[in-house]
């Protein structure tokens, strides 16, 4: 028998393990709503990269929830995921960043025709709690210099 002096029953241990497992694997404590959209540069689809929606804390709060991420498809479209691949983003205001590559891979491979490495969308985007959130990101060459991080020069191999 696992417990010799009956101070803790196996049922109690199993219940505690289940509680820890469920609380660690559950959904976010923040409301999440579906978000999709399209990223364009000068009216043309951005053919790849990644987009991040970072929630902004409301006044008086210190936490705002996890960021929502998505790869940008060849046609410029994206569908955000926070707790799962396409569940959406935390409801509320967000700062949005567009990457010309996938920074989560850590390989730093930036396409040779990239206009920027990272672009911070200058205005906040709002994810509404109900309905369909279609949030398109239109980037112009004129704003890339002001809100974008230029592509680093390629190092010699």
N, C-alpha and C positions, 0 to 999 in steps of 0.2 A: 504494500500500500504506500502511496506517495506521501501522505500526511499521517505521521505516526501518532501525534497527540491530539488530533481533531481540532486544533486551534483555528485552522482554516480549511474549509471543505473544498473539494474539487469543483463543486458547483459555483462557489463564490469566486474562485480563481477563473473559471471559465467565463463567468459573467463580467468580471473586470477586464479580461482580455478582449471580449467582444465589445465592451463599451469603449475601450481605447481604440480598437480597430475602427469602429463605426464613426467615432468622433474625428478621427484622423483622416478618414476617407470621404467624409461628407462634402456637401457643396459649401460654397462660400457663405459667410455670414452677411454678405452684401447681395442686394438684388442684382440679377444679371438679365440683360435683354439682348435679343439677337441684333447683330449689326453686320451689314454688308455694304459694299460700295465699290468704287473704281478710282484708281489713281491715274491721273493724266499729267503729262508734261507738255505744255503748249498745245493742249487739245488732243495729243496722241497718247494712247495707252502706254503706261510704264510697263515694260515686258519682264517683270520679275522684281525680286527684292523682298522686303519685309516691311510690315507696318505695325506700330505699337500704339495703343491707346492707354495712357497712364492716367488713372483717376486722380482728381484734385480733391483734397479734403475740404469738406464744408467748413465754414467758420466755426471755431470752437472745437473741432475734432482734429486729432493728430494722425489718424489712419484713414485710408480711403479705399482699401481693397487692392487686389492684385491687378496688374496690367493685363490687357487683352492683346493677343498677338495673332498675326496671320501672315502666311507667305502671300506675295502678290503673284497672281497667275500671269501667263503670257499676254492675256487680253487686258491686264491691268486690274482685274477684279480681285476682291478679297472677301473673306468671311471670318470674323473675329472669333477667337476662343479664349476663355479665361480658365475655367475649371475643366473643360474638355475641348476637343478640337474646334468645334463650331458653336458653342453655347452662347457666345456673344461677349459683351463687356459690362462692367459694373455700371449701373444706372447713375447718371449725373454728368458733371463736366469733366473733360479730359484734355490733356495736352497730347498732341499727336506727333509722332516721329516716323518718318519714312526713311528706310535704308535702301541703298541700291544693291545690297547683297543680304545674305542671311547671317546676321551677327551671332546668332545662337549656335551656328556650326563652329565658330571659332577659327575658321580657316582664313578669314579676311579676304577672300577672293572677290574682287570688285570687277564687274564687267568692264571691258575696255572702252565701251561707249557710254559709260555712266556719266551723268551730268553733275553728280554730287555723291559724296559718301553717305552723308546723313543730312536730312532736311527736317527742321523743326517747323511745323505748321504754325503760322503766327497767331491764328485765332483759335480759341477753345472750341471744342466740339461737344455737343450734348447728346447723351444717350438717354432716350425717353423710356419710361417703365413699360409702356404699352404700345402696341402697334409695331410696325416694321420700321426699323431704323436703317435708312439708306443714306449713308454719309459718303459723298464723293469728295475726293481731295484733288483739287486742280492747282497744279504748280506751274508757274510761269518762269521763263528764263530770267526775267527781270528780278524775281524775288530769290532766285537760287543764291546769288551772291550775298544777299542780306541774311537769309535764314538757313543757308546750307553750309555744310562743312565740305570744302573742296576735296576732290579725289587726290589721294597722296600719290606722289610720283612713284612709278614702279621702280623697285630696286633691281639692280643688275644681278642676274643669276649666274 
